[in-house]
Structure formats: structure tokens, C-alpha cells
Amino acid sequence: MLIAQRGFSLTELAIAIGIVGIMMAAAVPQFTQMLQNGQMKTATENTIAGLSLARAEALRRNMPVNFYLVSDLTSACVLDSNATNWVVSLANPSGLCDVAPVDASDASAPTAADPKIVQKFSGKESGKNATTVAVLADFVTASSTATFNGLGRIAGNGIAAIDIKNSTGACQHDATPGSMRCMRIRISTGGQARVCDPSPTVAATDPRYCF
């Protein structure tokens, strides 16, 4: 005996499409937030890596080594406190970010044509929407440079904090608060860089608190 098979009716199909639509609408905000958080986390890790490298290189060489935030990695680069690209070098790399990094054994002094770049990083690897805001200890004055001396300590008045944000939304600690839990990197005078949470909901006793 053959059993007749029937397809979906238009009503059933419409209901199924509606359910799928509702599920997708509910999932999109969560997916967007996941992407935002992922890009900020990656940018934070990459920036910490650059700061740590600059400090380690200063200790190894027993001389000042600089961490610079730069607009790009071309021959037209400039220092930029809001950039996610960075260069670790012995001298200011402005206009010379396309110069190849030196060998670890190169102990020669920087020149007008060679800032002695140790390593450089393109912020594109962190995601196109990640952004930074680097400031001095007053949390107002923009800064693009952190110099580590031969003891690994911060020399002079350089970057004290770097906020890692995402251009697609606002952070909870912004002047006009948003929903994103952004990150902050604090650099102590001793040269240590740590990640903290600048959200106003974090208690002062919480290890994630930004002092």
C-alpha cells in the first residue's frame, strides 16, 4: 500500500520562515558582541606583546628602547596615539616605518635613514574595527610613545594607559556610555604592562580594577 506524501503548505512554510527569522534576529546582537570582544582582545594582546618586547629589548641591550604607536607601516607614517600599528625601535621611526627590522645582533646606532627597528606590527591583524586611545598619566594628554630604559623602567613622561576600543560601539566607561566592555592597558613606572577593566561596574577590590 502506497502512502501519499505531502509537502509543506504555504502556512507551514511561512511559520517556519518566521521562526528562523526570530532566531536569527536574536542571535545577531550576540554574534556582533562576540566579534567586538574578539577584536578588542586580539588588539590588547598584540599591544601588550609590543610593550613587553620593547622592555625586554631595553633590558637585553641595557639602553633605551622605544614603543611607538604609528599611523601605518609605510614611508609616510607618523606617530599616532589612536593607532593600532606599533613599532619597537631605538629611534623615532616617523617616515621610516617601511625600513626592515635589524638583526638581533646589530648593535650599531640609529641614523637619519635607519631608526633601528626591532619589530613592527600592523594593526590590521587585530581586526579593522579595533581602536586605541593612548594617554599620559593625567588620562587627558595624548601620547604615542613609551620609552624603556636599560633597567626596564619607563623613562620620562610617556604612555601610562592605552584604552582598547571598537569603532562599532561605545564602551561602558565612555562619556556617553555604551554596552561594550572595553579593555585598558596600564603601564607602571617600573615598566610592567597589565590589562584591567575600566568599566564603572568593577569594584576597587576586584583584581580587574583599573587604578
C-alpha positions as CSV (number, residue, x, y, z in Angstrom):
1,M,0.0,0.0,0.0
2,L,1.5,3.3,-1.0
3,I,1.3,6.2,1.4
4,A,0.8,9.6,-0.1
5,Q,3.5,12.1,0.7
6,R,2.6,15.7,1.1
7,G,4.9,18.8,1.1
8,F,4.7,21.8,3.3
9,S,1.7,24.1,3.0
10,L,2.2,27.8,2.5
11,T,1.1,28.4,6.1
12,E,3.6,25.9,7.5
13,L,6.4,27.4,5.3
14,A,5.5,30.9,6.5
15,I,5.6,29.8,10.1
16,A,9.0,28.0,9.7
17,I,10.5,31.1,8.0
18,G,9.1,33.3,10.8
19,I,10.7,31.1,13.5
20,V,14.1,31.1,11.7
21,G,13.9,34.9,11.3
22,I,13.2,35.3,15.0
23,M,16.1,33.1,15.9
24,M,18.4,35.0,13.6
25,A,17.3,38.3,15.0
26,A,18.1,37.1,18.5
27,A,21.5,35.7,17.5
28,V,22.8,38.8,15.6
29,P,23.4,41.0,18.6
30,Q,25.3,38.2,20.4
31,F,27.3,37.5,17.3
32,T,28.2,41.2,16.9
33,Q,29.2,41.5,20.5
34,M,31.4,38.4,20.1
35,L,33.2,39.9,17.2
36,Q,33.6,43.2,19.0
37,N,35.1,41.5,22.1
38,G,37.3,39.3,19.9
39,Q,38.8,42.2,18.1
40,M,39.5,44.2,21.3
41,K,41.0,41.1,23.0
42,T,43.3,40.5,20.0
43,A,44.3,44.2,19.8
44,T,45.1,44.1,23.6
45,E,47.2,41.0,23.3
46,N,49.2,42.4,20.4
47,T,49.8,45.7,22.1
48,I,50.9,44.0,25.3
49,A,53.3,41.9,23.1
50,G,54.8,45.1,21.7
51,L,55.3,46.7,25.1
52,S,56.8,43.6,26.5
53,L,59.2,43.3,23.6
54,A,60.3,46.9,24.0
55,R,61.0,46.4,27.7
56,A,62.8,43.1,27.2
57,E,64.9,44.6,24.4
58,A,65.9,47.5,26.6
59,L,67.0,45.1,29.3
60,R,68.9,43.0,26.8
61,R,70.7,45.9,25.3
62,N,71.0,47.9,28.6
63,M,69.9,51.0,26.8
64,P,66.7,52.9,26.0
65,V,64.3,51.2,23.6
66,N,61.0,52.8,22.4
67,F,57.5,51.6,21.8
68,Y,55.7,53.8,19.2
69,L,52.1,53.8,18.0
70,V,52.2,54.8,14.4
71,S,49.6,55.6,11.7
72,D,50.8,52.9,9.3
73,L,53.9,51.0,8.3
74,T,54.8,53.0,5.2
75,S,57.4,55.7,4.4
76,A,54.7,58.2,5.2
77,C,54.0,57.0,8.7
78,V,53.6,59.4,11.7
79,L,53.2,58.9,15.4
80,D,49.6,58.4,16.3
81,S,48.1,57.9,19.8
82,N,45.0,56.4,18.2
83,A,46.6,53.8,16.0
84,T,46.8,50.0,16.5
85,N,50.0,49.7,14.5
86,W,53.2,49.8,16.5
87,V,57.0,49.9,16.1
88,V,59.6,49.0,18.6
89,S,62.8,50.8,17.7
90,L,65.8,52.7,19.0
91,A,64.8,56.0,17.4
92,N,61.7,57.7,16.2
93,P,60.5,55.8,13.0
94,S,58.4,58.6,11.6
95,G,58.7,58.5,7.8
96,L,60.7,55.3,8.1
97,C,58.3,52.6,9.1
98,D,58.9,50.7,5.9
99,V,62.6,50.1,6.9
100,A,63.3,46.4,7.6
101,P,63.9,45.4,11.2
102,V,67.5,44.9,12.2
103,D,69.1,41.6,13.2
104,A,69.2,41.0,16.9
105,S,73.0,41.2,16.9
106,D,73.0,44.6,15.3
107,A,74.4,47.0,18.0
108,S,75.0,50.0,15.7
109,A,73.5,53.3,16.5
110,P,70.4,54.6,14.6
111,T,70.9,57.0,11.7
112,A,68.7,59.5,9.8
113,A,67.8,56.8,7.4
114,D,67.6,53.8,9.8
115,P,65.8,54.1,13.2
116,K,66.9,50.6,14.0
117,I,63.5,48.9,14.1
118,V,63.5,45.8,16.3
119,Q,60.0,44.8,15.3
120,K,56.8,46.2,13.9
121,F,53.2,45.2,13.8
122,S,50.2,46.0,11.6
123,G,47.0,46.7,13.5
124,K,45.0,45.1,10.6
125,E,45.9,41.8,12.2
126,S,43.7,42.7,15.2
127,G,40.7,43.5,13.1
128,K,39.7,46.6,11.2
129,N,37.4,47.9,13.9
130,A,39.8,47.9,16.9
131,T,41.0,51.3,18.0
132,T,43.3,52.7,20.7
133,V,43.4,55.8,22.9
134,A,46.8,56.2,24.4
135,V,47.4,58.9,27.1
136,L,49.8,60.1,29.8
137,A,49.2,59.6,33.5
138,D,46.8,62.5,33.6
139,F,44.4,60.4,31.4
140,V,43.9,63.5,29.2
141,T,47.1,64.3,27.2
142,A,47.5,62.0,24.2
143,S,50.8,60.1,23.9
144,S,52.2,57.8,21.2
145,T,55.5,56.8,22.8
146,A,56.7,54.7,25.8
147,T,60.5,54.6,26.4
148,F,62.0,51.9,28.5
149,N,65.5,52.4,30.0
150,G,68.2,49.9,30.5
151,L,66.6,48.8,33.7
152,G,63.3,48.1,32.1
153,R,61.6,51.1,33.7
154,I,59.6,53.9,32.0
155,A,61.9,56.8,31.1
156,G,60.5,60.2,31.1
157,N,56.8,61.1,30.5
158,G,55.4,58.5,28.2
159,I,52.3,56.4,27.7
160,A,50.7,55.5,31.0
161,A,47.5,53.9,29.7
162,I,46.1,52.6,26.4
163,D,42.3,52.1,26.1
164,I,41.4,49.4,23.6
165,K,38.1,50.1,22.0
166,N,35.9,49.1,19.0
167,S,34.7,51.7,16.4
168,T,31.4,49.9,16.0
169,G,30.1,50.8,19.5
170,A,30.7,52.7,22.7
171,C,32.3,51.5,25.9
172,Q,30.7,51.4,29.3
173,H,33.2,53.9,30.7
174,D,32.8,56.4,27.8
175,A,31.4,59.9,28.4
176,T,28.3,58.6,26.6
177,P,28.2,55.1,27.9
178,G,27.6,52.1,25.6
179,S,27.3,48.4,26.2
180,M,30.8,47.2,25.3
181,R,33.2,46.0,28.0
182,C,36.4,47.6,26.6
183,M,39.9,47.0,27.9
184,R,42.7,49.2,29.3
185,I,46.4,48.6,29.4
186,R,48.2,50.3,32.4
187,I,51.9,50.8,32.3
188,S,53.6,51.2,35.6
189,T,56.7,53.4,36.2
190,G,58.5,50.1,36.7
191,G,57.7,49.2,33.0
192,Q,55.2,46.4,33.7
193,A,52.1,46.4,31.5
194,R,48.9,44.9,32.8
195,V,45.3,44.6,31.4
196,C,42.5,46.0,33.5
197,D,38.8,46.6,33.1
198,P,37.8,50.4,33.1
199,S,34.1,49.6,33.4
200,P,32.5,51.6,36.2
201,T,30.9,48.4,37.5
202,V,34.2,46.9,38.5
203,A,34.8,47.3,42.3
204,A,38.1,48.7,43.6
205,T,38.7,45.3,45.3
206,D,38.4,43.4,42.1
207,P,41.8,42.4,40.6
208,R,40.5,43.6,37.2
209,Y,40.0,47.1,38.6
210,C,41.8,50.0,36.8
211,F,43.7,52.0,39.4
